[in-house]
Amino acid sequence: MLNQTNLSDIRSFVLIARLGNFTKAADELDVSRSHVSRQISSLEKQMGVTLFVRTTRTLRLTQAGKALYNQCEQALHSIDQALIAAVDDIEEVRGEIKVNCVGGYLGEVIIADIVNDFMLQHPDITVSLDFSSHRVDLIEDEFDIAFRMGKLEDAGFVARKLLDINMGTLASPDYLVRKGRPIHPKDLVEHDCLTGSVRRWSFQSSEDTAKNLDVTVKGRLQCKNGRVLVNGALSGNGIIRVPLIYCEEELAHGELVEVFDQWLIPSVDFSAIYHRDRYQPKRLRTFIDFVKGQFEKRA
């Protein structure tokens, strides 16, 4: 019986498991709720197992359902990639590219400019550019490529390093006059800091690179947008830790200054991550090569 299993039933099962709701899955598939319900009932009958525990309020996967979902989600992605490769036009770059990126200057200026230049060269391309800052799952969140800062340890994806991001601990001269300049990173606990999602700041001695120190700071303002943090520091509201690329002009004009002379922040990788696929649509291969070329020009 298993060799007669309908692939569309498997697709519906994976979508229901992902969305956690029969109605949402039916809406996305543009079919009735009763249709997807019949699909799951048929699949359970053919397999001889229960895939979902259903009540009036909740829907959850059984152990058998979890095992099937974990295997089928990746398998369906591979099938989709093979289908794309089979029908993708080898001569033209066309279709949609879904991009996720950190916000701030890196996303809203650098990546946005690259996207615009790419679209000018390829008028049949459309781009969905998302600046949500959570760690996305490229498959589950249906992104083709993401741009991220920091170490990327998921072996299931390709991570292509694009740039070393130099970080700085910065404040306005006005703030340092009013509050005093901290001499040691430990002094930061007595200062007003403006933070992103990370309040544990790491430092490295410029005199002894083997000497490292972590300090947990207090934040008067917490915001994941670097532009907001830079503006907060310019207003004299506190000390920030941001990529120097966010505020090169402000540093050049002396509106912001480095707080420490003898304590550095290790640089952070900025990388593109995408599926480790044997088959990739031409539009994505071309976009990846274009991005790489644009960052090589900045090096």
N, C-alpha and C positions, 0 to 999 in steps of 0.2 A: 504493500500500500504506500510506503514512503516514496517510492519512485514515481508516484502519481501526484505528489504534493505540488500545488500550484504556487509558482513564484510570487504571484500577486498576493496570495495569502500571507506568505512570509514577509513581504514588504509592509502589508498592513499591520502584522504583528509587531514588527520592529518600530513602526511609527507610533503605534499605541503605547508600546513600552517606553518610548522616548518621551512622549507627551503626557503619559499617565492618564489618558482620558480617551474614551471611545468617540465622544462627540467631536472633540478637537481633531482627532485623526480623520474622522469622516468628513469634516469641513475641509481639511487640507487636501484630501483625496477627491473632493467634490462628489461624494456618494452619500447615501443615507446611513444613519447610525445602525439600522437593522442590517444593512449590507455587510459592514465590517464585523458586526456581531456574528453573522452567519459564517463569515470567513474564519473567525477564530474558533467557532464551534467545530467547523469542518476540520481545521488543522488539529485541534485537540483530539478529535475522533480518529483521524488518520494516525496520529502519533501514539494514541493511547495514554496520554498524560494530560494533566491540568496545567495550563500555562499561567492563568491569572486567578487570583482570589478576588471575587467581586462582591461588594456589599452596596447598599444604597448610597454610602458616603465615600467609600475608598475603593481603590483598585491597586493591587500590588502583585508583583511577579512571584510565582512559586519558585522553588529551587530549580526545577526543570525549566521554567520560563527564563530565569536568570541565565542559566547555562546556554540556552538557545539564543537569547538576545546577544550575549557576549560574543558568540561565534558568528551570528548572522549579520550583525551590524557591520563588522569589518568586511565580511564576505560580500555583502551587497555593495559596499563602497568599491571594492575591487571590480565587481561586475559593471558598475556604473562607469568606472574609469576605462574599462575595456571597450564598452559601448561608445564612449566619447571618442576614444582613439580610432574606432572603426568608422565613425561618421564625420569626424572632424575634417574640415577642409584643409588640405595640405598646402594650399596656395595662399589662403587668406587668414588674417588674424581678425576674428570676429566673436561676438558673444559677450557674456557678462563675467566679470572678475569680482569676487567678493573679498574685500580686504579689511582686516582688523589691525588697528595700530594704537599705540599709546598716544595720548593727546599732547597738548603743549606744543612747543616749537617743533619738536621732531615730527609729530604727526600732522599738525595743522599748517605747517609751513613747508618743511622739507618733503615729506611723503606726498602731501597734497600737490605741491608743485610738480613732482615727478609724475603723479597720476595725470595731471593736466597736460603735461608735455607728451605723455604716452598717448593720451586720447587724441591730441592734435595729429600725431603721426598715424593713428589707426582709427579712422572715423567710424568703423563698424564695431568698436568696443564700447561697452557701457561698464561703469564701475560703481559698486556699492562700497562706500568707504565708511567704516564704523570706528568710533573712538572710545568704545567701552573699554575700561581698564582692567576688568577681571581677566584672569588667566583662561583664555578661551580653549575649548576643545574643538579643534578644526573640523573634525568629522561631525560631532554632535551639533555644533553651532553653525555648521555648513559654510565655513570660510575656506577660500582657496589658499590664502596666504596671510600671515600675521607678522607684524614687526614688534619686537620686544627688546627690553633692556634686561641685562643680567644673564646669569648662567641658565642654559636650557638643557635639561637632562633627559628629556623624553626621547628614547632611541627610536621611537616609531616615526619620527619626523626628521626631515633634513633641516639643519640650522646653518645658515650661511652668514658668517660674520661680515658686517658691512662697515662698522666704524667703532673706534675706541672713544667712549664718552668720558671726558675728563670732568670730574666733579669738584665742586668748591663749597666751602663753608663761608657764607657771605652775610654782610650786614651793611646798612647805610652808615656813613660817617656820623650822621646826627644821632643814630641809636648808640653808637660806641661812645660818643661824647656824653650822652645822658646816663648810660648804664655802665660804662667802663668796658674795656676790651678784655675778654677772657684770655688768660695766658696759656692755660692747659685745657684740653678737652673736658676734663672733669669739672671745670668751672662752668660748663654749659648748664649744669643742673640748677644754677642760680640765675639763669638768664631766661628771657622770653624767646621761645623758638617757634617757628612756623613750620609745620611738618606736612608731609604727604601721609601715606599709609604706614611708613616705617618711622618708628620713634627710637629705634636702637641704631645709633650712628657709629660706624667703624672708622678708625683712624690708623694711620701708619706713620711712624717717626721718619722724618726726612733725613735724620742723621744715622738711623739704624733701621733698615727696612724690615728686619726680623722682629722689630718691636711693634706690636699691634695693641690697640685699645678699643674697647666698646663702651659707649656711654648711652644711657637711656635718658632722653631729653623730655622736657615738658612742653607741650604745644599750646599756645594761646589760640592758634588757628590751625585747623587740620583740613587740608584740601588736596585732592589728588591731581589738581591742575597746576602745572608749573608756573604758568603765567600769573595765576592768582598769588602764588607764593612770592614771586618776584615783585609784584606790585605791593604786596604787604611789607616786604623788606624795604622797598623804596619809600614807603610811607613812614618808615621808622618804627614799625611795630615789632620787629624781632629779627632773629638770626635764621637763615635758611640754609638748606643743603640741596643744591640743584645742579644739573649739568651746566657747565660754563657756557655751552652753546646757546642756552636759553637767554643769556643776558650779556653777550659780548659788547654791545654798544654801551650799556650801563657801566660795565667795568672800565671800558676805554675812557669814558667821561668822568670817572671817579664817583659816580652816583652810588655804586656798590663797591665794596672792597673785601679782600680776603681777610678773614678774622685771624687765622693762624699762619705763622711763618714756618714753624718747625713740625707741623703735623699735616699730613697729606691724606687724601682719600684715594684708595686704589681705583683705577679707571674701570669702567663698566662696558661690557660688550653691547653693541646694538646689532641685532641680527634679524634676518628674515627667516621665518620657519614655514615649511609647507610639507605636504604629504610625501612620504617616501613611496611614490608610485612608479611603477614601470611605465604606465601610460599616463601622459599628461596632455591636455588639449594644447594646441599650438599657441593659443592666446596666452596661456599661463607660462609656458616655456619662454615665449618672447618677452613677456612682462618681467619675469625673473632676470633674464639677461639684460634687459633695459635698466632695471633698478641697480644691478651690479655695476653696470657701466657708469651710471650717474654718480655712484658713490666712489668709484675709482677716480673720477675727475676731481672729487673733493679732497682726495688723499694728498 
